[in-house]
Amino acid sequence: MNTYKFEDHTEYKAENFIEGVFINPVLPEGFIDYEIEINRWENYHWEGTPYIKSRRSRTPDSTYYEYKNRVKNTADTIPEDEFNSIKEKWEQQYPEGICYGVYCLDGNASGKPTWWGDFATIAEAVECANNGPEWRRRPRK
């Protein structure tokens, strides 16, 4: 984790900072899960600031056997063919095995960050963060 310092003396921790976009930043507590107060100092700087959170896969399991062992004490299991279908779709959509999600506290999600999209490469995610999501750039009819 790196620390990034800015002219206004604020500091942020993140894995990286590419073209003005934080990659996997350390966010204020409750930032994603709860409706937050914009006027709190630590949240104020995030208003209108897109960031990227990466994740390796939707499931930590590489095989159905691993999945079954992990969830054996719960009722939330899916059939093997469904597991394999989900895994195959993930691998097709994200060939490097990483999904880069772009989020922004932009006022569209009731005090929570808005999901702007998921991307297969960091370059695509940074482009979205810097130019806005595709759905925002389309002309209104």
C-alpha positions as CSV (number, residue, x, y, z in Angstrom):
1,M,0.0,0.0,0.0
2,N,1.3,3.4,-1.0
3,T,0.6,6.8,0.5
4,Y,-0.2,9.7,-1.8
5,K,0.1,13.3,-0.6
6,F,-1.6,16.2,-2.2
7,E,-1.1,20.0,-2.2
8,D,-3.9,20.5,0.3
9,H,-2.0,18.2,2.7
10,T,-4.5,15.4,2.4
11,E,-3.1,11.8,2.3
12,Y,-4.6,8.7,0.9
13,K,-3.5,5.1,0.9
14,A,-3.9,3.0,-2.2
15,E,-2.2,0.2,-4.2
16,N,-1.6,2.6,-7.1
17,F,-2.6,6.0,-8.5
18,I,-2.8,6.0,-12.3
19,E,-3.7,9.0,-14.4
20,G,-5.4,10.6,-11.4
21,V,-7.3,7.5,-10.4
22,F,-6.8,5.6,-7.1
23,I,-6.5,1.8,-7.5
24,N,-7.8,-0.1,-4.5
25,P,-7.8,2.8,-2.1
26,V,-8.3,2.5,1.6
27,L,-11.7,4.1,2.0
28,P,-13.3,5.6,5.1
29,E,-15.0,3.2,7.4
30,G,-18.5,2.3,6.2
31,F,-18.0,4.2,2.9
32,I,-19.5,1.4,0.8
33,D,-21.9,-0.2,3.1
34,Y,-23.8,2.7,4.7
35,E,-25.3,5.9,3.6
36,I,-22.5,8.4,4.4
37,E,-22.3,12.0,5.3
38,I,-20.7,14.0,2.5
39,N,-19.9,16.9,4.8
40,R,-17.6,14.7,7.0
41,W,-14.1,15.7,6.1
42,E,-12.9,12.2,5.2
43,N,-15.8,11.7,2.9
44,Y,-15.9,15.2,1.4
45,H,-12.7,14.5,-0.7
46,W,-14.3,11.4,-2.3
47,E,-17.3,13.3,-3.7
48,G,-17.0,13.2,-7.5
49,T,-13.7,11.2,-7.3
50,P,-13.9,7.9,-9.2
51,Y,-11.8,5.0,-7.9
52,I,-11.1,1.5,-9.0
53,K,-11.5,-1.7,-6.9
54,S,-10.1,-4.9,-8.3
55,R,-11.2,-8.4,-7.5
56,R,-9.8,-11.7,-8.6
57,S,-13.0,-13.6,-9.0
58,R,-16.5,-13.9,-7.8
59,T,-15.7,-17.0,-5.9
60,P,-12.5,-17.8,-4.1
61,D,-12.7,-21.4,-5.3
62,S,-11.0,-22.6,-8.4
63,T,-12.8,-26.0,-8.4
64,Y,-16.3,-27.2,-7.5
65,Y,-14.7,-29.4,-4.8
66,E,-13.1,-26.4,-3.1
67,Y,-16.5,-24.6,-3.3
68,K,-18.4,-27.5,-1.7
69,N,-15.8,-27.7,1.1
70,R,-16.1,-24.0,1.8
71,V,-19.9,-23.9,2.0
72,K,-20.5,-27.4,3.4
73,N,-22.1,-26.0,6.6
74,T,-24.5,-23.7,4.8
75,A,-27.6,-24.3,2.7
76,D,-26.4,-21.9,0.0
77,T,-24.9,-24.4,-2.4
78,I,-25.4,-24.4,-6.2
79,P,-25.2,-27.4,-8.5
80,E,-21.8,-28.2,-10.1
81,D,-23.0,-27.3,-13.6
82,E,-24.1,-23.8,-12.5
83,F,-20.8,-23.3,-10.7
84,N,-18.9,-24.3,-13.8
85,S,-21.1,-22.0,-16.0
86,I,-20.4,-19.0,-13.7
87,K,-16.7,-19.8,-13.6
88,E,-16.6,-20.1,-17.4
89,K,-18.4,-16.8,-18.0
90,W,-16.0,-15.1,-15.6
91,E,-13.0,-16.4,-17.4
92,Q,-14.3,-15.4,-20.8
93,Q,-15.2,-11.8,-19.6
94,Y,-12.0,-11.4,-17.5
95,P,-9.3,-13.4,-19.2
96,E,-6.6,-12.2,-16.8
97,G,-8.7,-13.3,-13.9
98,I,-9.2,-9.8,-12.5
99,C,-12.2,-7.6,-12.7
100,Y,-11.7,-3.8,-12.3
101,G,-14.8,-2.1,-10.9
102,V,-15.2,1.6,-11.2
103,Y,-17.1,3.5,-8.5
104,C,-17.8,7.1,-7.7
105,L,-19.6,9.0,-4.9
106,D,-21.6,11.0,-7.5
107,G,-24.9,11.5,-5.8
108,N,-26.8,8.8,-7.8
109,A,-26.9,6.1,-5.2
110,S,-28.4,7.7,-2.0
111,G,-25.1,8.6,-0.2
112,K,-23.3,5.5,-1.4
113,P,-20.8,5.2,-4.3
114,T,-22.3,4.5,-7.7
115,W,-21.0,1.5,-9.7
116,W,-19.9,2.8,-13.1
117,G,-19.0,-0.6,-14.6
118,D,-16.7,-3.6,-14.5
119,F,-13.7,-3.9,-17.0
120,A,-11.3,-6.6,-18.1
121,T,-8.3,-4.3,-18.0
122,I,-6.9,-1.5,-15.8
123,A,-6.7,0.7,-18.9
124,E,-10.4,0.4,-19.7
125,A,-11.3,1.1,-16.0
126,V,-9.0,4.2,-15.9
127,E,-10.6,5.4,-19.1
128,C,-14.1,5.1,-17.6
129,A,-13.0,6.8,-14.4
130,N,-11.5,9.7,-16.3
131,N,-14.3,10.1,-18.9
132,G,-17.4,8.9,-17.0
133,P,-19.5,5.7,-17.6
134,E,-20.8,4.9,-21.0
135,W,-24.4,5.3,-19.9
136,R,-23.7,8.9,-18.8
137,R,-22.1,9.8,-22.2
138,R,-25.0,8.7,-24.4
139,P,-27.2,11.5,-25.8
140,R,-30.7,11.7,-24.3
141,K,-33.6,10.9,-26.6
